[in-house]
């Protein structure tokens, strides 16, 4: 079983809440960013690099953790707008690593 991650990140006077989870049915990771309970954007990435590829829970957990860390660090660096830009349709999760 894969669990998600939740982190509060302060940048300037704003506190961002980052929630990252895996969606096995669509082979994607999704990081959702909230400010004061309101969703301000999402960052998604696919982890299905080839049809039928299977990953262990440990591998998925590691990739999920890396995406979460990527979004948290981008917010800390003041790049929230850049990290939440819409992704290209099939952006692989490896773009976050």
DSSP file (Angstrom, degrees, kcal/mol; ACC not computed):
  #  RESIDUE AA STRUCTURE BP1 BP2  ACC     N-H-->O    O-->H-N    N-H-->O    O-->H-N    TCO  KAPPA ALPHA  PHI   PSI    X-CA   Y-CA   Z-CA
    1    1 A X              0   0    0      0, 0.0     2,-0.5     0, 0.0     0, 0.0   0.000 360.0 360.0 360.0 136.5    0.0    0.0    0.0
    2    2 A X        -     0   0    0     20,-0.1     2,-0.3    58,-0.0    20,-0.1  -0.880 360.0-158.6-106.0 130.6    1.3    3.4   -0.9
    3    3 A X        -     0   0    0     -2,-0.5     2,-0.1     1,-0.1    18,-0.0  -0.740  13.8-126.7-103.7 156.7    0.7    6.4    1.3
    4    4 A X        -     0   0    0     -2,-0.3     2,-0.4    17,-0.1    17,-0.2  -0.224  18.7-116.9 -90.6-176.0    0.8   10.0    0.2
    5    5 A X  E     -A   20   0A   0     15,-2.1    15,-2.7    59,-0.1     2,-0.4  -0.948  18.6-168.8-126.2 146.1    2.6   13.0    1.7
    6    6 A X  E     +A   19   0A   0     -2,-0.4     2,-0.4    13,-0.2    13,-0.2  -0.996  13.9 168.0-135.0 128.2    1.4   16.2    3.2
    7    7 A X  E     -A   18   0A   0     11,-2.3    11,-3.3    -2,-0.4     2,-0.5  -0.999  27.3-142.4-143.2 136.6    3.7   19.2    4.0
    8    8 A X  E     -A   17   0A   0     -2,-0.4     2,-0.4     9,-0.2     9,-0.2  -0.862  22.9-169.8 -95.5 133.4    3.1   22.8    5.0
    9    9 A X  E     -A   16   0A   0      7,-3.3     7,-3.6    -2,-0.5     2,-0.5  -0.988  10.1-151.9-128.2 125.5    5.6   25.2    3.3
   10   10 A X  E     +A   15   0A   0     -2,-0.4     2,-0.4     5,-0.2     5,-0.2  -0.857  17.9 171.6 -99.7 129.3    6.0   28.8    4.2
   11   11 A X  E >   -A   14   0A   0      3,-2.8     3,-1.9    -2,-0.5     2,-0.3  -0.952  67.0 -41.5-135.3 113.6    7.2   31.2    1.6
   12   12 A X  T 3  S-     0   0    0     -2,-0.4    66,-0.0     1,-0.3     0, 0.0  -0.526 123.7 -26.3  64.8-129.2    7.1   34.9    2.5
   13   13 A X  T 3  S+     0   0    0     -2,-0.3     2,-0.4    -3,-0.1    -1,-0.3   0.361 120.8  93.7 -95.4   4.1    3.8   35.5    4.3
   14   14 A X  E <   -A   11   0A   0     -3,-1.9    -3,-2.8    21,-0.0     2,-0.6  -0.820  59.3-153.9-106.5 136.3    2.0   32.6    2.6
   15   15 A X  E     -A   10   0A   0     -2,-0.4    21,-0.5    -5,-0.2     2,-0.4  -0.940  14.9-163.4-106.1 121.7    1.7   29.0    3.9
   16   16 A X  E     -AB   9  35A   0     -7,-3.6    -7,-3.3    -2,-0.6     2,-0.6  -0.842   8.2-149.9-103.2 138.6    1.2   26.4    1.2
   17   17 A X  E     -AB   8  34A   0     17,-2.8    17,-2.7    -2,-0.4     2,-0.5  -0.953  12.9-162.3-108.7 122.3   -0.1   22.9    1.9
   18   18 A X  E     -AB   7  33A   0    -11,-3.3   -11,-2.3    -2,-0.6     2,-0.5  -0.913   8.1-176.8-109.5 125.0    1.2   20.3   -0.5
   19   19 A X  E     -AB   6  32A   0     13,-2.6    13,-3.3    -2,-0.5     2,-0.4  -0.984   3.8-174.3-122.7 122.8   -0.5   17.0   -0.8
   20   20 A X  E     +AB   5  31A   0    -15,-2.7   -15,-2.1    -2,-0.5     2,-0.3  -0.962   9.7 162.9-122.8 134.5    0.9   14.3   -3.0
   21   21 A X  E     - B   0  30A   0      9,-2.2     9,-2.7    -2,-0.4     2,-0.4  -0.971  32.2-119.0-146.1 159.7   -0.7   11.0   -3.8
   22   22 A X  E     - B   0  29A   0     -2,-0.3     2,-0.6     7,-0.2     7,-0.2  -0.790  12.2-157.8-100.2 142.7   -0.4    8.1   -6.4
   23   23 A X  E >>> - B   0  28A   0      5,-3.3     5,-1.8    -2,-0.4     3,-0.8  -0.885   8.6-175.5-118.8  96.2   -3.3    7.1   -8.6
   24   24 A X  G >45S+     0   0    0     -2,-0.6     3,-0.5     1,-0.2    -1,-0.1   0.851  78.8  61.9 -62.6 -36.0   -2.6    3.5   -9.7
   25   25 A X  G 345S+     0   0    0      1,-0.2    -1,-0.2     2,-0.1    -2,-0.0   0.816 118.4  27.8 -63.9 -29.1   -5.6    3.3  -12.0
   26   26 A X  G <45S-     0   0    0     -3,-0.8    -1,-0.2     2,-0.2    -2,-0.2   0.346 105.2-124.1-111.4   3.8   -4.2    6.1  -14.2
   27   27 A X  T <<5 +     0   0    0     -4,-0.8    20,-2.7    -3,-0.5    21,-0.7   0.904  67.9 126.7  54.1  46.9   -0.5    5.5  -13.4
   28   28 A X  E   < -BC  23  46A   0     -5,-1.8    -5,-3.3    18,-0.3     2,-0.4  -0.928  54.5-143.3-132.1 156.7    0.0    9.1  -12.2
   29   29 A X  E     -BC  22  45A   0     16,-2.8    16,-2.0    -2,-0.3     2,-0.4  -0.918  21.9-164.4-108.6 143.8    1.3   11.0   -9.3
   30   30 A X  E     -BC  21  44A   0     -9,-2.7    -9,-2.2    -2,-0.4     2,-0.5  -0.979  11.3-166.5-137.0 125.6   -0.5   14.2   -8.3
   31   31 A X  E     -BC  20  43A   0     12,-3.0    12,-2.7    -2,-0.4     2,-0.4  -0.946  11.8-164.7-106.9 123.2    0.6   17.0   -6.1
   32   32 A X  E     -BC  19  42A   0    -13,-3.3   -13,-2.6    -2,-0.5     2,-0.5  -0.917   4.8-153.2-110.4 133.5   -2.1   19.4   -5.1
   33   33 A X  E     -BC  18  41A   0      8,-2.8     7,-3.1    -2,-0.4     8,-1.1  -0.917  13.0-173.1-113.1 130.1   -1.2   22.8   -3.6
   34   34 A X  E     -BC  17  39A   0    -17,-2.7   -17,-2.8    -2,-0.5     2,-0.4  -0.895  14.7-165.6-120.6 148.2   -3.6   24.6   -1.2
   35   35 A X  E >  S-BC  16  38A   0      3,-2.4     3,-2.0    -2,-0.3   -19,-0.1  -0.983  84.6 -14.7-130.1 122.5   -3.5   28.0    0.4
   36   36 A X  T 3  S-     0   0    0    -21,-0.5     3,-0.1    -2,-0.4   -20,-0.1   0.865 130.5 -53.2  51.8  40.7   -6.0   28.6    3.2
   37   37 A X  T 3  S+     0   0    0      1,-0.2     2,-0.5   -20,-0.0    -1,-0.3   0.387 114.4 116.2  81.6  -3.6   -7.9   25.4    2.2
   38   38 A X  E <   -C   35   0A   0     -3,-2.0    -3,-2.4     2,-0.0     2,-0.3  -0.859  68.6-122.5-103.5 130.1   -8.3   26.5   -1.4
   39   39 A X  E     +C   34   0A   0     -2,-0.5    -5,-0.3    -5,-0.2     3,-0.1  -0.529  29.5 177.1 -68.2 125.2   -6.7   24.5   -4.2
   40   40 A X  E     -     0   0A   0     -7,-3.1     2,-0.3     1,-0.4    -6,-0.2   0.512  60.1 -35.5-106.9  -8.4   -4.4   26.8   -6.2
   41   41 A X  E     -C   33   0A   0     -8,-1.1    -8,-2.8     2,-0.0    -1,-0.4  -0.913  49.2-124.9 166.2 169.3   -3.1   24.2   -8.6
   42   42 A X  E     -C   32   0A   0     42,-0.4     2,-0.5    -2,-0.3   -10,-0.2  -0.969   5.1-155.2-137.5 150.9   -1.9   20.7   -9.3
   43   43 A X  E     -C   31   0A   0    -12,-2.7   -12,-3.0    -2,-0.3     2,-0.3  -0.987  22.0-178.6-126.4 118.7    1.2   19.1  -10.7
   44   44 A X  E     +C   30   0A   0     -2,-0.5     2,-0.3   -14,-0.2   -14,-0.2  -0.858   7.2 179.0-118.8 152.9    0.8   15.7  -12.2
   45   45 A X  E     -C   29   0A   0    -16,-2.0   -16,-2.8    -2,-0.3     2,-0.3  -0.988  24.6-124.2-150.8 146.0    3.2   13.2  -13.8
   46   46 A X  E     -Cd  28  92A   0     45,-2.6    47,-4.4    -2,-0.3    48,-0.3  -0.676  13.9-172.6 -89.4 141.4    2.9    9.8  -15.3
   47   47 A X        +     0   0    0    -20,-2.7     2,-1.1    -2,-0.3     3,-0.2   0.239  60.0 101.4-113.0  12.2    4.9    6.9  -14.1
   48   48 A X        +     0   0    0    -21,-0.7     3,-0.1     1,-0.2    -2,-0.1  -0.762  39.8 166.1 -95.1  91.1    3.8    4.5  -16.8
   49   49 A X        +     0   0    0     -2,-1.1     2,-0.3     1,-0.2    -1,-0.2   0.752  69.0  15.3 -80.4 -24.1    6.9    4.6  -19.0
   50   50 A X  S >  S-     0   0    0     -3,-0.2     3,-2.2     3,-0.0    -1,-0.2  -0.994  96.5 -87.1-147.3 149.1    5.9    1.6  -21.0
   51   51 A X  T 3  S+     0   0    0     -2,-0.3    -2,-0.0     1,-0.3    -3,-0.0  -0.290 112.9  10.9 -56.8 130.1    2.7   -0.3  -21.4
   52   52 A X  T 3  S+     0   0    0      1,-0.3    -1,-0.3    -4,-0.0     2,-0.1   0.470  84.5 155.3  82.8   1.8    2.3   -3.0  -18.7
   53   53 A X    <   -     0   0    0     -3,-2.2     2,-0.4     1,-0.0    -1,-0.3  -0.421  26.9-157.5 -64.3 133.3    5.3   -1.8  -16.6
   54   54 A X        -     0   0    0     -2,-0.1     2,-0.4    -6,-0.0    -1,-0.0  -0.939   6.8-165.6-116.0 136.2    4.8   -2.8  -13.0
   55   55 A X        -     0   0    0     -2,-0.4     2,-0.1     4,-0.0    -2,-0.0  -0.909  21.7-118.1-118.2 147.1    6.5   -1.1  -10.1
   56   56 A X     >  -     0   0    0     -2,-0.4     4,-2.5     1,-0.1     5,-0.2  -0.377  31.6-109.3 -73.7 161.8    6.8   -2.4   -6.6
   57   57 A X  H  > S+     0   0    0      1,-0.2     4,-2.6     2,-0.2     5,-0.2   0.880 121.4  54.3 -58.2 -37.3    5.2   -0.4   -3.7
   58   58 A X  H  > S+     0   0    0      2,-0.2     4,-2.0     1,-0.2    -1,-0.2   0.907 108.6  47.3 -64.8 -42.1    8.7    0.6   -2.6
   59   59 A X  H  > S+     0   0    0      2,-0.2     4,-2.3     1,-0.2    -2,-0.2   0.928 114.0  47.3 -65.1 -44.6    9.6    1.9   -6.1
   60   60 A X  H  X S+     0   0    0     -4,-2.5     4,-2.8     1,-0.2     5,-0.2   0.901 110.4  52.8 -63.5 -40.3    6.3    3.9   -6.3
   61   61 A X  H  X S+     0   0    0     -4,-2.6     4,-2.4    -5,-0.2    -1,-0.2   0.909 109.8  48.8 -61.1 -42.0    6.8    5.3   -2.8
   62   62 A X  H  X S+     0   0    0     -4,-2.0     4,-2.0     2,-0.2    -2,-0.2   0.920 113.4  45.7 -64.3 -45.1   10.3    6.5   -3.8
   63   63 A X  H  X S+     0   0    0     -4,-2.3     4,-2.1     2,-0.2    -2,-0.2   0.896 113.1  50.8 -65.9 -40.0    9.1    8.2   -7.0
   64   64 A X  H  X S+     0   0    0     -4,-2.8     4,-2.4     1,-0.2    -2,-0.2   0.910 109.3  51.1 -62.6 -42.8    6.1    9.7   -5.1
   65   65 A X  H  X S+     0   0    0     -4,-2.4     4,-2.6    -5,-0.2    -1,-0.2   0.889 108.6  51.9 -62.0 -40.6    8.4   11.1   -2.5
   66   66 A X  H  X S+     0   0    0     -4,-2.0     4,-2.4     2,-0.2    -1,-0.2   0.903 109.6  48.5 -65.1 -41.3   10.7   12.6   -5.1
   67   67 A X  H  X S+     0   0    0     -4,-2.1     4,-2.2     2,-0.2    -2,-0.2   0.934 112.5  48.9 -64.0 -43.5    7.8   14.4   -6.8
   68   68 A X  H  X S+     0   0    0     -4,-2.4     4,-2.6     1,-0.2    -2,-0.2   0.933 112.1  48.3 -60.5 -45.9    6.6   15.7   -3.4
   69   69 A X  H  X S+     0   0    0     -4,-2.6     4,-2.7     1,-0.2     5,-0.2   0.891 108.9  54.6 -61.6 -40.5   10.1   16.9   -2.6
   70   70 A X  H  X S+     0   0    0     -4,-2.4     4,-2.1     2,-0.2    -1,-0.2   0.930 111.7  43.4 -58.4 -47.9   10.4   18.6   -6.0
   71   71 A X  H  X S+     0   0    0     -4,-2.2     4,-2.1     2,-0.2    -2,-0.2   0.922 114.3  49.9 -67.2 -44.2    7.1   20.6   -5.5
   72   72 A X  H  X S+     0   0    0     -4,-2.6     4,-2.4     1,-0.2    -2,-0.2   0.928 112.8  46.5 -60.3 -46.4    8.0   21.5   -1.9
   73   73 A X  H  X S+     0   0    0     -4,-2.7     4,-1.8     1,-0.2    -1,-0.2   0.874 109.8  54.0 -66.5 -36.7   11.5   22.7   -2.8
   74   74 A X  H  <>S+     0   0    0     -4,-2.1     5,-3.1    -5,-0.2    -1,-0.2   0.908 110.1  47.4 -63.1 -40.9   10.1   24.7   -5.8
   75   75 A X  H ><5S+     0   0    0     -4,-2.1     3,-2.0     1,-0.2     5,-0.3   0.930 109.8  52.5 -65.8 -44.4    7.7   26.5   -3.5
   76   76 A X  H 3<5S+     0   0    0     -4,-2.4    -1,-0.2     1,-0.3    -2,-0.2   0.833 107.8  53.0 -58.9 -32.0   10.4   27.2   -1.0
   77   77 A X  T 3<5S-     0   0    0     -4,-1.8    -1,-0.3    -5,-0.2    -2,-0.2   0.367 122.3-108.4 -85.3   5.2   12.5   28.7   -3.8
   78   78 A X  T < 5S+     0   0    0     -3,-2.0     3,-0.3    -5,-0.1    -3,-0.2   0.725  86.2 121.1  78.2  21.7    9.5   31.0   -4.7
   79   79 A X     >< +     0   0    0     -5,-3.1     4,-2.5     1,-0.2     5,-0.2  -0.054  20.9 127.2-108.3  31.3    8.7   29.1   -7.9
   80   80 A X  H  > S+     0   0    0     -5,-0.3     4,-1.4     1,-0.2    -1,-0.2   0.883  74.3  50.8 -58.2 -41.1    5.1   28.1   -7.1
   81   81 A X  H  4 S+     0   0    0     -3,-0.3     4,-0.3     1,-0.2    -1,-0.2   0.895 112.0  47.6 -64.7 -39.2    3.8   29.6  -10.4
   82   82 A X  H >4 S+     0   0    0      1,-0.2     3,-1.0     2,-0.2    -2,-0.2   0.909 111.3  49.3 -68.8 -41.8    6.4   27.7  -12.4
   83   83 A X  H 3< S+     0   0    0     -4,-2.5    -1,-0.2     1,-0.2    -2,-0.2   0.763 111.7  50.0 -70.7 -23.8    5.8   24.4  -10.7
   84   84 A X  T 3< S+     0   0    0     -4,-1.4   -42,-0.4    -5,-0.2    -1,-0.2   0.375  79.4 122.5 -97.4   4.7    2.0   24.6  -11.2
   85   85 A X  S <  S-     0   0    0     -3,-1.0    -3,-0.0    -4,-0.3   -44,-0.0  -0.351  80.5 -87.0 -60.2 147.2    2.1   25.4  -14.9
   86   86 A X        -     0   0    0      1,-0.1    -1,-0.1   -43,-0.1     2,-0.1  -0.324  47.7-129.3 -58.7 136.7    0.1   22.9  -16.9
   87   87 A X        -     0   0    0      1,-0.1     2,-0.1    -3,-0.1    -1,-0.1  -0.406  26.6 -94.2 -81.8 160.8    2.2   19.9  -17.8
   88   88 A X    >   -     0   0    0     -2,-0.1     3,-1.6     1,-0.1    -1,-0.1  -0.430  51.3 -96.6 -68.6 155.7    2.5   18.5  -21.3
   89   89 A X  T 3  S+     0   0    0      1,-0.3    -1,-0.1    -2,-0.1    -2,-0.1   0.788 117.3  25.2 -50.3 -40.0    0.0   15.7  -21.9
   90   90 A X  T 3  S+     0   0    0    -45,-0.0     2,-0.4     2,-0.0    -1,-0.3  -0.217  77.1 163.5-121.4  44.8    2.3   12.8  -21.2
   91   91 A X    <   -     0   0    0     -3,-1.6   -45,-2.6   -47,-0.1     2,-0.1  -0.489  35.6-131.1 -66.4 119.0    4.9   14.3  -18.9
   92   92 A X  B >   -d   46   0A   0     -2,-0.4     3,-2.0   -47,-0.2   -45,-0.2  -0.376  11.5-122.0 -73.1 150.6    6.8   11.4  -17.3
   93   93 A X  G >  S+     0   0    0    -47,-4.4     3,-2.4     1,-0.3     4,-0.4   0.763 107.5  75.7 -60.2 -25.4    7.3   11.3  -13.5
   94   94 A X  G >  S+     0   0    0    -48,-0.3     3,-0.8     1,-0.3    -1,-0.3   0.709  79.2  73.0 -62.7 -17.7   11.1   11.1  -14.2
   95   95 A X  G <  S+     0   0    0     -3,-2.0    -1,-0.3     1,-0.2    -2,-0.2   0.697  96.2  51.7 -66.0 -17.1   10.9   14.8  -15.1
   96   96 A X  G <         0   0    0     -3,-2.4    -1,-0.2    -4,-0.2    -2,-0.2   0.613 360.0 360.0 -92.0 -14.6   10.5   15.4  -11.3
   97   97 A X    <         0   0    0     -3,-0.8    -1,-0.2    -4,-0.4    -2,-0.2   0.452 360.0 360.0 -91.9 360.0   13.5   13.3  -10.3
